[in-house]
Amino acid sequence: LLLKARDLLRAHPAVRERFARNIALLMVDEFQDTDPVQAEIVRALCGAALRHGKLFLVGDIKQSIYRFRRADPEVFRGLRDELPAPGRLSLTKN
């Protein structure tokens, strides 16, 4: 399903734009357990607005547990590092 969703967004710009237009804000929890295909879907849905407040990620690299299904904490780190510094907040209190 992930591959089909990614391929649909890749191959059909009109579909991607329609979905992206209908998403004002995108929140992804447990992003440390995201695989590269899921990250590509997130990027496609956010477009350039990814760096301008459309995307809200929550995750802790030290808590990644889904490597058996291709989750890669580096995906989290890479996308997090693309966000502007003021948008990267560390949660130190519950």
ABEGO torsion letter per residue (X at the ends): XAAAAAAAAAABAAAAAAAAAABABBBBBGAAABBAAAAAAAAAAAEAAAAAGABBBBEBAAABAAAAAGBBAAAAAAAAAABBAAABBBBABX
